[in-house]
Amino acid sequence: MVNHAIREGIRFDYLLADSWFTCTDIVKFIKSRHMCCHYLGMSKMGKTKYLFEKKLLSAKELVKLLQARKAINYSRKMHCNYEVADVELAVIQLSVTERIWGLLKEIVRIIAEAFETDDERVMDALINRSETFKHYINFDRLTIKQAA
């Protein structure tokens, strides 16, 4: 759904999700799009580690820390306590290849927008109609003998 929204040109500053959708794959997907987008998601109370103040903590450890600091809020409307913490998922680091690919896809999107066409047509033209671009796309398939 998010990918469809991006392809349709819908821009957003925040993506809000509950714990069911909070996972490293979705966060990595958002980061790989090189969008200035904040992901707001509920943490799972499992073994996932979050980076908070240069420490890796599980959600349970984070709750205990915030409770010890008395950083707990109470919602009268919802009749419950809640904590807010700005954390990072520890497994989310894009490889150089993923960063370059994301940048190329963003450039293709900008070119498509400038020519009032869709990303897929521009990408198709680059891949299927450009021998130079084909060489770079298939670079990882070259053997050492071919490269020498």
PAPARO-19165 format. One record per residue (C-alpha): residue number from 1; residue in one letter; z, x, y. Coordinates in Angstrom, 2 decimals. Each point is the difference from the previous one (the first is absolute). Example, Ala and Ser with C-alpha at 12.3 -4.5 7.8 and 13.67 -1.06 7.14 Angstrom:
# PAPARO-19165
+------+------+---------+---------+---------+
| resi | resn |      pz |      px |      py |
+------+------+---------+---------+---------+
|    1 |    A |    7.80 |   12.30 |   -4.50 |
|    2 |    S |   -0.66 |    1.37 |    3.44 |
+------+------+---------+---------+---------+
This chain:
# PAPARO-19165
+------+------+---------+---------+---------+
| resi | resn |      pz |      px |      py |
+------+------+---------+---------+---------+
|    1 |    M |    0.00 |    0.00 |    0.00 |
|    2 |    V |    0.87 |    2.83 |    2.40 |
|    3 |    N |   -3.20 |    1.84 |   -0.87 |
|    4 |    H |   -2.00 |   -3.18 |    0.67 |
|    5 |    A |    1.68 |   -0.42 |    3.41 |
|    6 |    I |   -0.82 |    3.61 |    0.89 |
|    7 |    R |   -3.64 |   -0.44 |   -1.05 |
|    8 |    E |   -0.22 |   -3.18 |    2.11 |
|    9 |    G |    1.11 |    2.02 |    3.03 |
|   10 |    I |    3.42 |   -1.60 |    0.31 |
|   11 |    R |    2.31 |    2.52 |    1.63 |
|   12 |    F |    3.75 |   -0.23 |   -0.28 |
|   13 |    D |    3.01 |    2.00 |    1.15 |
|   14 |    Y |    2.38 |   -1.07 |   -2.77 |
|   15 |    L |   -0.23 |   -0.95 |   -3.63 |
|   16 |    L |    3.00 |   -2.03 |   -1.18 |
|   17 |    A |    0.76 |   -0.39 |   -3.72 |
|   18 |    D |    2.90 |   -0.93 |   -2.20 |
|   19 |    S |    1.35 |    2.21 |   -2.78 |
|   20 |    W |   -2.55 |   -1.30 |   -2.50 |
|   21 |    F |   -2.80 |    1.73 |    1.92 |
|   22 |    T |    1.94 |    3.05 |    1.14 |
|   23 |    C |   -1.30 |    2.83 |   -2.14 |
|   24 |    T |   -1.40 |    3.47 |    0.50 |
|   25 |    D |   -3.58 |   -1.09 |   -0.80 |
|   26 |    I |   -0.12 |   -2.48 |    2.88 |
|   27 |    V |    1.67 |    2.38 |    2.44 |
|   28 |    K |   -2.38 |    2.79 |   -1.06 |
|   29 |    F |   -2.96 |   -2.39 |    0.45 |
|   30 |    I |    1.10 |   -0.82 |    3.56 |
|   31 |    K |    0.55 |    3.67 |    0.86 |
|   32 |    S |   -3.39 |    0.97 |   -1.46 |
|   33 |    R |   -1.75 |   -2.33 |    2.47 |
|   34 |    H |    1.21 |    2.14 |    2.94 |
|   35 |    M |    1.02 |   -3.10 |    1.89 |
|   36 |    C |    2.83 |   -0.08 |    2.48 |
|   37 |    C |    1.82 |   -2.56 |   -2.08 |
|   38 |    H |    3.67 |   -0.38 |   -0.84 |
|   39 |    Y |    0.90 |   -1.24 |   -3.47 |
|   40 |    L |    3.07 |   -2.22 |   -0.03 |
|   41 |    G |    1.19 |   -0.69 |   -3.50 |
|   42 |    M |    3.18 |   -0.87 |   -1.78 |
|   43 |    S |    1.29 |    2.80 |   -2.20 |
|   44 |    K |    0.44 |   -0.42 |   -3.71 |
|   45 |    M |    3.45 |    0.65 |   -1.39 |
|   46 |    G |   -1.44 |    2.19 |   -2.77 |
|   47 |    K |   -0.33 |    3.76 |   -0.39 |
|   48 |    T |   -2.54 |    0.49 |    2.80 |
|   49 |    K |    1.12 |    2.70 |    2.42 |
|   50 |    Y |   -0.35 |   -0.38 |    3.75 |
|   51 |    L |    0.18 |    2.79 |    2.57 |
|   52 |    F |    2.72 |   -0.79 |    2.53 |
|   53 |    E |    1.28 |    2.61 |    2.42 |
|   54 |    K |   -1.48 |    2.83 |   -2.12 |
|   55 |    K |    1.71 |   -1.28 |   -3.17 |
|   56 |    L |   -1.54 |   -1.69 |   -3.03 |
|   57 |    L |    1.99 |   -3.13 |   -0.79 |
|   58 |    S |   -0.43 |   -3.00 |   -2.26 |
|   59 |    A |    0.32 |   -3.43 |    1.60 |
|   60 |    K |    3.52 |   -0.36 |   -1.43 |
|   61 |    E |    1.04 |    3.39 |    1.43 |
|   62 |    L |   -1.53 |   -0.92 |    3.35 |
|   63 |    V |    1.92 |   -3.30 |    0.11 |
|   64 |    K |    3.27 |    1.83 |   -0.77 |
|   65 |    L |   -0.70 |    2.54 |    2.75 |
|   66 |    L |   -0.78 |   -2.70 |    2.57 |
|   67 |    Q |    3.09 |   -1.95 |   -1.02 |
|   68 |    A |    2.14 |    3.12 |    0.44 |
|   69 |    R |   -1.47 |    0.41 |    3.49 |
|   70 |    K |    0.67 |   -3.67 |    0.73 |
|   71 |    A |   -3.68 |   -0.45 |    0.77 |
|   72 |    I |   -0.04 |   -3.47 |   -1.52 |
|   73 |    N |   -1.24 |   -3.03 |    1.87 |
|   74 |    Y |    0.85 |   -3.63 |   -0.66 |
|   75 |    S |   -2.46 |   -2.84 |    0.37 |
|   76 |    R |    1.70 |   -3.25 |    0.95 |
|   77 |    K |   -3.18 |   -1.91 |   -0.64 |
|   78 |    M |   -0.45 |    1.40 |   -3.53 |
|   79 |    H |    3.72 |    0.42 |   -0.68 |
|   80 |    C |   -0.44 |    3.49 |   -1.44 |
|   81 |    N |    0.43 |    3.69 |    0.75 |
|   82 |    Y |   -2.98 |    2.29 |    0.39 |
|   83 |    E |   -0.70 |    3.65 |    0.77 |
|   84 |    V |   -2.95 |    1.49 |    1.81 |
|   85 |    A |   -1.13 |    3.56 |   -0.68 |
|   86 |    D |   -3.14 |    1.88 |    0.95 |
|   87 |    V |   -0.96 |    1.82 |   -3.21 |
|   88 |    E |   -2.99 |    1.68 |   -1.58 |
|   89 |    L |   -1.04 |   -0.19 |   -3.62 |
|   90 |    A |    0.40 |    3.51 |   -1.47 |
|   91 |    V |   -3.27 |   -0.15 |   -2.42 |
|   92 |    I |   -2.31 |   -0.76 |    3.10 |
|   93 |    Q |   -1.95 |    3.13 |    0.91 |
|   94 |    L |   -3.76 |   -0.25 |    0.13 |
|   95 |    S |   -1.97 |    2.87 |   -1.48 |
|   96 |    V |   -2.46 |    1.86 |    2.20 |
|   97 |    T |   -2.83 |   -1.72 |   -1.85 |
|   98 |    E |    1.49 |   -3.44 |    0.67 |
|   99 |    R |    0.47 |    0.84 |    3.67 |
|  100 |    I |   -3.59 |    1.21 |    0.39 |
|  101 |    W |   -1.36 |   -3.03 |   -1.89 |
|  102 |    G |    2.08 |   -2.32 |    2.18 |
|  103 |    L |   -1.33 |    1.70 |    3.12 |
|  104 |    L |   -3.59 |   -0.30 |   -1.23 |
|  105 |    K |    0.50 |   -3.68 |   -0.76 |
|  106 |    E |    1.41 |   -0.55 |    3.49 |
|  107 |    I |   -3.01 |    1.78 |    1.54 |
|  108 |    V |   -2.34 |   -2.19 |   -2.08 |
|  109 |    R |    1.90 |   -3.09 |    1.20 |
|  110 |    I |   -0.40 |    1.07 |    3.64 |
|  111 |    I |   -3.73 |    0.69 |   -0.48 |
|  112 |    A |   -0.46 |   -3.37 |   -1.73 |
|  113 |    E |    1.81 |   -1.74 |    2.84 |
|  114 |    A |   -2.17 |    1.78 |    2.60 |
|  115 |    F |   -3.19 |   -1.09 |   -1.76 |
|  116 |    E |    1.35 |   -3.49 |   -0.71 |
|  117 |    T |   -0.31 |    0.34 |   -3.77 |
|  118 |    D |    2.49 |    0.26 |   -2.85 |
|  119 |    D |    1.64 |    3.12 |   -1.40 |
|  120 |    E |   -1.59 |   -0.38 |   -3.42 |
|  121 |    R |   -3.56 |    0.13 |    1.38 |
|  122 |    V |    0.75 |    3.18 |    1.95 |
|  123 |    M |    1.71 |    1.60 |   -3.01 |
|  124 |    D |   -2.91 |   -1.02 |   -2.24 |
|  125 |    A |   -2.48 |    1.57 |    2.41 |
|  126 |    L |    1.99 |    3.22 |    0.12 |
|  127 |    I |    0.48 |    0.32 |   -3.74 |
|  128 |    N |   -3.29 |   -1.32 |   -1.34 |
|  129 |    R |   -2.41 |    1.11 |    2.72 |
|  130 |    S |    1.35 |    3.40 |    1.01 |
|  131 |    E |   -0.50 |    2.98 |   -2.33 |
|  132 |    T |    2.43 |    2.11 |    2.04 |
|  133 |    F |    2.76 |   -2.60 |   -0.25 |
|  134 |    K |   -0.70 |   -0.47 |   -3.73 |
|  135 |    H |    0.58 |    3.72 |   -0.44 |
|  136 |    Y |    3.45 |   -0.22 |    1.58 |
|  137 |    I |    0.99 |   -3.16 |   -1.85 |
|  138 |    N |   -0.97 |    1.59 |   -3.35 |
|  139 |    F |    1.41 |    3.43 |    0.90 |
|  140 |    D |    2.82 |   -0.31 |   -2.53 |
|  141 |    R |   -2.55 |   -0.48 |   -2.81 |
|  142 |    L |   -1.72 |    3.37 |    0.62 |
|  143 |    T |    0.58 |    2.62 |   -2.66 |
|  144 |    I |    0.93 |    3.58 |    0.88 |
|  145 |    K |   -3.47 |    1.08 |   -1.15 |
|  146 |    Q |   -1.66 |   -2.46 |    2.40 |
|  147 |    A |    2.25 |    1.04 |    2.88 |
|  148 |    A |   -0.71 |    3.72 |   -0.55 |
+------+------+---------+---------+---------+
